[in-house]
Every structure is written in C-alpha cells, then in structure tokens.
C-alpha cells in the first residue's frame, strides 16, 4: 500500500489482521468477514514490515518459534530447524567480539 502519512495504511493492515475492530462496516478477506473469523482469515494473509525487528537475545530458531506462535502456528523444533534450513538461515548465530 502506498499513501501519505495519516492516510490509514497501518489502520487498514491492523483491521485485516484483526488487531482492531472496525467502528462501522466490515473487513473482508477473500469474501470472509474478519471479525467473527479471525483465526481463518489471518491464515490467508501475510504481512512483512519494511524493517524486520528480531529479538537479539533469542536464537534464530527461538525467533521463528516466537513469531510462528504469534501467528497461531505451533511447530516442533525439528520443523523449525527444517524451515530455517530451507531459507538458508542458521539456528544460532555466533557473534565475533572485537578485541580492544
């Protein structure tokens, strides 16, 4: 979506995700009302923010597990590991510390 600041882009996304309820009218995803069918409609949409924020204190697999559960999915550790592998990502990250 494109639009000026204050045009309602974020509000529209939040309505589609069921994070807020409309004050009038209804929000449809593939012809299905979001409000009474939140679990069904959220599985039909995806949202990728412009800037992805991951939790630095969590591993890759822990971040994936956390965000998957927020979306209503529950995967085994093996499934999460396989998903990361398919995407070419590591389960853990080893940070190199600069010596002074």
C-alpha positions in Angstrom: 0.0 0.0 0.0 1.1 3.5 -0.7 -0.1 6.7 0.7 0.8 9.8 2.7 1.3 9.8 6.4 -2.1 9.6 8.1 -3.8 8.0 5.1 -4.8 4.9 7.1 -2.3 2.3 5.8 -1.4 1.0 9.3 -5.0 1.1 10.4 -6.1 -0.9 7.3 -3.4 -3.5 8.0 -4.4 -3.8 11.6 -8.0 -4.3 10.5 -7.0 -7.1 8.1 -5.0 -8.7 10.9 -7.9 -8.5 13.3 -5.8 -6.4 15.7 -8.5 -3.7 15.8 -12.3 -4.0 15.1 -14.0 -1.7 12.7 -16.2 1.1 14.2 -18.5 0.7 11.2 -18.8 -1.5 8.2 -16.9 -4.8 7.9 -13.5 -6.0 6.8 -13.4 -8.9 4.4 -10.5 -11.2 3.4 -11.4 -13.3 0.3 -15.0 -12.5 1.0 -14.9 -13.7 4.6 -15.6 -11.2 7.4 -12.5 -10.9 9.6 -14.2 -10.1 13.0 -16.0 -13.4 13.6 -13.5 -15.5 11.6 -10.2 -14.1 12.8 -8.4 -17.5 13.0 -9.5 -18.4 9.5 -8.7 -15.1 7.8 -5.3 -14.5 9.3 -4.1 -17.7 7.7 -4.9 -16.2 4.3 -2.8 -13.1 4.6 0.8 -12.2 5.3 2.4 -9.0 6.5 6.1 -8.2 6.2 7.1 -4.8 7.7 9.6 -2.6 6.0 12.0 -3.1 8.8 12.0 -6.5 10.4 12.9 -6.5 14.1 14.1 -9.7 15.6 15.0 -10.2 19.3 18.8 -10.2 19.6 18.6 -12.2 22.9 16.9 -15.1 21.0 18.4 -17.5 18.6 17.1 -17.8 15.0 15.1 -20.8 15.9 13.7 -19.1 19.0 12.7 -16.0 17.0 11.0 -18.2 14.4 9.2 -20.2 17.1 8.0 -16.9 18.8 6.7 -15.3 15.7 5.1 -18.5 14.4 3.2 -18.9 17.7 2.0 -15.3 17.4 0.6 -16.2 14.0 -1.2 -19.3 15.6 1.2 -22.0 14.4 3.0 -24.5 16.6 5.9 -26.3 15.1 8.3 -28.9 16.6 12.0 -27.9 16.9 12.7 -30.2 14.0 10.2 -28.5 11.8 11.5 -25.1 12.8 15.1 -26.2 12.1 14.0 -27.5 8.6 12.2 -24.2 7.8 15.3 -22.2 8.7 17.5 -24.6 6.6 15.2 -24.3 3.6 15.5 -20.5 3.9 19.3 -20.8 4.1 19.4 -19.4 7.7 21.2 -20.7 10.8 19.5 -21.8 14.0 22.2 -19.9 16.1 24.4 -17.0 15.4 27.9 -16.8 16.7 28.9 -13.2 17.2 32.5 -12.2 16.9 33.6 -9.8 19.6 36.0 -7.2 18.7 39.1 -7.1 20.9 40.3 -3.7 22.1 
